[in-house]
Amino acid sequence: MSTNETDLNCPVCLNIFVMPRIYSCGHSVCEECMYKCDKENEESVVSNFDTPVYKCPICRIKSIVPYIDRPLNRRLMTI
């Protein structure tokens, strides 16, 4: 299996992955990009009683797991 250079790029910032993390849907993005996306989702929460809902920037699948609790994509880190 060959790896294209584009396979090593974050789909959000388009740079080479740095500390890629995996969403529950299986998509990976840079940790910094994931943090920024989560921050935007948290800012849309109106009440302190609401739980932030995080969305994958690729497919928009929803999750309540914050970026820090999502696993690192160690496979991408070793390529």
C-alpha positions in Angstrom: 0.0 0.0 0.0 1.5 3.3 -1.0 0.8 6.6 0.7 0.1 9.7 -1.2 1.5 13.0 0.1 -2.1 14.3 0.4 -2.9 11.3 2.8 -0.4 12.9 5.2 -2.2 16.3 5.2 -4.8 17.5 7.6 -8.1 18.1 5.8 -8.7 21.2 7.8 -5.4 23.2 7.6 -4.0 21.2 4.6 -0.6 21.0 6.3 1.2 17.8 7.2 -0.5 16.2 10.3 0.9 17.4 13.7 -0.3 15.2 16.6 -3.3 13.9 14.6 -6.3 12.8 16.7 -9.2 10.7 15.6 -12.9 11.5 15.8 -15.4 8.8 16.7 -16.3 8.6 13.0 -12.7 7.7 12.1 -11.6 10.9 10.5 -8.3 12.4 11.7 -7.2 16.0 11.9 -4.3 17.9 13.6 -4.7 18.3 17.4 -4.6 22.1 17.0 -7.3 22.0 14.3 -9.4 19.7 16.4 -9.0 22.1 19.4 -10.1 25.0 17.3 -13.2 23.2 15.9 -14.1 22.1 19.4 -13.7 25.6 20.7 -16.1 26.9 18.1 -18.7 24.3 19.0 -18.3 25.1 22.7 -18.9 28.8 22.0 -22.2 28.0 20.4 -23.5 26.6 23.7 -26.0 29.0 25.2 -26.6 27.7 28.7 -24.2 26.4 31.4 -26.6 23.4 31.7 -26.1 22.3 28.1 -23.4 19.8 27.1 -21.3 20.9 24.2 -21.8 18.8 21.1 -18.7 18.5 18.9 -18.9 17.9 15.2 -16.4 16.3 12.9 -15.4 19.0 10.4 -15.4 16.4 7.6 -18.7 14.5 8.0 -20.4 16.5 10.8 -21.0 13.4 12.9 -21.8 14.6 16.5 -20.1 13.6 19.7 -19.9 14.8 23.3 -16.2 13.7 23.7 -13.8 16.6 23.8 -10.6 16.7 21.7 -8.3 15.8 24.7 -10.2 12.5 25.2 -10.0 11.5 21.6 -7.1 9.1 20.8 -4.0 10.0 18.9 -3.7 8.5 15.4 -0.4 6.7 16.1 -0.4 5.1 12.6 -0.3 8.6 11.0 2.4 9.7 13.4 4.7 6.8 12.3 4.5 7.4 8.5 
